[in-house]
Amino acid sequence: MSDKIRIGLAGLGTVGATVAARLLQGAVPHAELVAVSARDANKQRGVDLSAADFVADPQELVSHHNVDVVVELIGGENGVALSLVEAALKKGKPVVTANKAMLAAHAAPLSELSVGGNVPLAFEAAVAGGIPVIKTVREGLAGNDIHRLCGILNGTCNYILSRMEVAGLSFDDALKEAQEKGFAEADPTLDVSGMDAGQKLAILSALAYGVAPDMDNISVTGIEAIMAADIAFAAEFDSVIRLVGLAERSGYGIYHSVEPVLVKRKHPLAQVVNELNAVSISAMPLGEIMLQGPGAGGGATASAVLADVSDIASGFGRPLFDSTVAAMKESASKNAPASEFYIRLALADQPGSMAKATQILAENGVSIEEVVQRSSEAGDSHLPVVFITHQTEKAALTSALSALEQQSEICNSVLALPVFVDEV
Ligand SMILES: NC(=O)c1ccc[n+]([C@@H]2O[C@H](COP(=O)([O-])OP(=O)(O)OC[C@H]3O[C@@H](n4cnc5c(N)ncnc54)[C@H](OP(=O)(O)O)[C@@H]3O)[C@@H](O)[C@H]2O)c1
């Protein structure tokens, strides 16, 4: 019998085919690929898989007498991937997955099976692709108290925002370009809505703070409403716009958000461009660190999967979390920290509109630090105006925005973004 751990791989797509190729090349010395599964047995995948058994039904990998570890790279929140992972854990077979959607939605039952049964369930590839952030939080920062964790967790959104900034593209054109280059799915909804970044944040937060993953605890706003004008206004404030996921400790618990924010150009997150991801972590006694790298793609994601396979082959596999989700005690808070805000609106080009808008902001407790107004061009009925506020409570901002939106005769297209302030 081989002294290598025997891998059954489900899914031979973008990530799976690269994982298969690397395993067959002997990239993980103590692991060998013995069986694979995909929908189409005859599809050319750029790798010679004849040394591995092909099974049509991925569930057969669980009962396969030669398979010790199941690698799930099919994807999807439910369905085949979930039933495969559950069956493997029930049978005591360690699992490696890149499937953040499944983990975020089913963390509680999967933790019962993995933590309860002490069966490794490794998921480095599920968050920030090739960046080893799970290992960093779990092992590298083991003796720290994490205070704040934030980052760029979605390469599609970052690519779109970067291209709007550098090439002056509209949101639609930048999305189209991202799709053509393979950085965005044909259906980009999960990415541009911020949900994908939210799923990753939920998983990271469970690990970093012990908060039960729950998408309802995360305030999620996507990038669909960002216009080329916002990118240009941000530049006037020496800033760029990034979709930032944040999980931060406060007196009320851990606050979670995923939203587009204004980031000063000199901040390290502003330097993270195109499809790259980055995670910044503030911890005590460590201080602050930032990890940056490719957050998606076959090679980067396979790198993280292979690291998990290597850990399991070396006897270092760990269950999903350190406790079951049911035993996680840290609470989530919905109280957003006070922030400065960027408020953009289109104001009717008529006397009194600016006075009315500023009056509404003042009446709702929003005080203005800066105003930028574009001059009118022939035929414009509305002018874009941007306010930068002083520190403002979210509740005050929300009531001011809703009051502004009711003044449809003087303004429309209202958008507010927090201004990201680094604590260091
Ligand atoms: N791609 C990335 O950059 C990236 C980054 C981070 C995480 N991930 C995660 O990695 C996982 C895989 O992503 P991917 O991009 O590699 O997906 P993909 O290219 O769509 O590949 C999916 C694979 O699953 C197989 N499959 C689908 N349904 C199946 C079924 N019922 N039975 C057996 N096989 C089935 C497909 O078979 P056929 O090839 O025969 O159709 C295909 O080989 C997902 O959880 C994803 O979220 C991906």
PDBQT file of the ligand as one rigid body, heavy atoms in Angstrom, charges set to zero:
ROOT
HETATM    1  N1  LIG A 501     -12.359  30.205 -10.357  1.00  0.00    +0.000 N 
HETATM    2  C1  LIG A 501     -11.843  30.949  -9.384  1.00  0.00    +0.000 C 
HETATM    3  O1  LIG A 501     -11.086  31.899  -9.614  1.00  0.00    +0.000 OA
HETATM    4  C2  LIG A 501     -12.176  30.640  -7.948  1.00  0.00    +0.000 A 
HETATM    5  C3  LIG A 501     -11.590  31.410  -6.926  1.00  0.00    +0.000 A 
HETATM    6  C4  LIG A 501     -11.868  31.105  -5.602  1.00  0.00    +0.000 A 
HETATM    7  C5  LIG A 501     -12.744  30.077  -5.306  1.00  0.00    +0.000 A 
HETATM    8  N2  LIG A 501     -13.322  29.367  -6.322  1.00  0.00    +0.000 N 
HETATM    9  C6  LIG A 501     -14.243  28.291  -5.981  1.00  0.00    +0.000 C 
HETATM   10  O2  LIG A 501     -13.727  27.070  -6.495  1.00  0.00    +0.000 OA
HETATM   11  C7  LIG A 501     -14.815  26.206  -6.817  1.00  0.00    +0.000 C 
HETATM   12  C8  LIG A 501     -14.654  25.758  -8.276  1.00  0.00    +0.000 C 
HETATM   13  O3  LIG A 501     -14.664  26.893  -9.107  1.00  0.00    +0.000 OA
HETATM   14  P1  LIG A 501     -14.264  26.817 -10.673  1.00  0.00    +0.000 P 
HETATM   15  O4  LIG A 501     -14.117  28.222 -11.115  1.00  0.00    +0.000 OA
HETATM   16  O5  LIG A 501     -13.174  25.854 -10.885  1.00  0.00    +0.000 OA
HETATM   17  O6  LIG A 501     -15.630  26.225 -11.289  1.00  0.00    +0.000 OA
HETATM   18  P2  LIG A 501     -15.872  25.665 -12.768  1.00  0.00    +0.000 P 
HETATM   19  O7  LIG A 501     -14.780  26.081 -13.674  1.00  0.00    +0.000 OA
HETATM   20  O8  LIG A 501     -17.271  26.018 -13.103  1.00  0.00    +0.000 OA
HETATM   21  O9  LIG A 501     -15.763  24.084 -12.577  1.00  0.00    +0.000 OA
HETATM   22  C9  LIG A 501     -16.741  23.333 -11.941  1.00  0.00    +0.000 C 
HETATM   23  C10 LIG A 501     -16.457  21.871 -12.159  1.00  0.00    +0.000 C 
HETATM   24  O10 LIG A 501     -17.445  21.131 -11.456  1.00  0.00    +0.000 OA
HETATM   25  C11 LIG A 501     -17.929  20.122 -12.310  1.00  0.00    +0.000 C 
HETATM   26  N3  LIG A 501     -19.318  19.821 -11.971  1.00  0.00    +0.000 N 
HETATM   27  C12 LIG A 501     -20.378  20.655 -11.971  1.00  0.00    +0.000 A 
HETATM   28  N4  LIG A 501     -21.487  19.988 -11.606  1.00  0.00    +0.000 NA
HETATM   29  C13 LIG A 501     -21.118  18.716 -11.396  1.00  0.00    +0.000 A 
HETATM   30  C14 LIG A 501     -21.811  17.550 -11.025  1.00  0.00    +0.000 A 
HETATM   31  N5  LIG A 501     -23.134  17.565 -10.813  1.00  0.00    +0.000 N 
HETATM   32  N6  LIG A 501     -21.115  16.410 -10.883  1.00  0.00    +0.000 NA
HETATM   33  C15 LIG A 501     -19.775  16.388 -11.110  1.00  0.00    +0.000 A 
HETATM   34  N7  LIG A 501     -19.061  17.454 -11.467  1.00  0.00    +0.000 NA
HETATM   35  C16 LIG A 501     -19.730  18.621 -11.614  1.00  0.00    +0.000 A 
HETATM   36  C17 LIG A 501     -17.813  20.682 -13.722  1.00  0.00    +0.000 C 
HETATM   37  O11 LIG A 501     -17.779  19.590 -14.626  1.00  0.00    +0.000 OA
HETATM   38  P3  LIG A 501     -17.611  19.792 -16.230  1.00  0.00    +0.000 P 
HETATM   39  O12 LIG A 501     -16.266  20.445 -16.406  1.00  0.00    +0.000 OA
HETATM   40  O13 LIG A 501     -17.645  18.448 -16.778  1.00  0.00    +0.000 OA
HETATM   41  O14 LIG A 501     -18.743  20.697 -16.631  1.00  0.00    +0.000 OA
HETATM   42  C18 LIG A 501     -16.497  21.440 -13.622  1.00  0.00    +0.000 C 
HETATM   43  O15 LIG A 501     -15.416  20.583 -13.902  1.00  0.00    +0.000 OA
HETATM   44  C19 LIG A 501     -16.087  27.009  -6.551  1.00  0.00    +0.000 C 
HETATM   45  O16 LIG A 501     -16.557  26.726  -5.249  1.00  0.00    +0.000 OA
HETATM   46  C20 LIG A 501     -15.601  28.454  -6.592  1.00  0.00    +0.000 C 
HETATM   47  O17 LIG A 501     -16.403  29.340  -5.826  1.00  0.00    +0.000 OA
HETATM   48  C21 LIG A 501     -13.050  29.625  -7.632  1.00  0.00    +0.000 A 
ENDROOT
TORSDOF 0
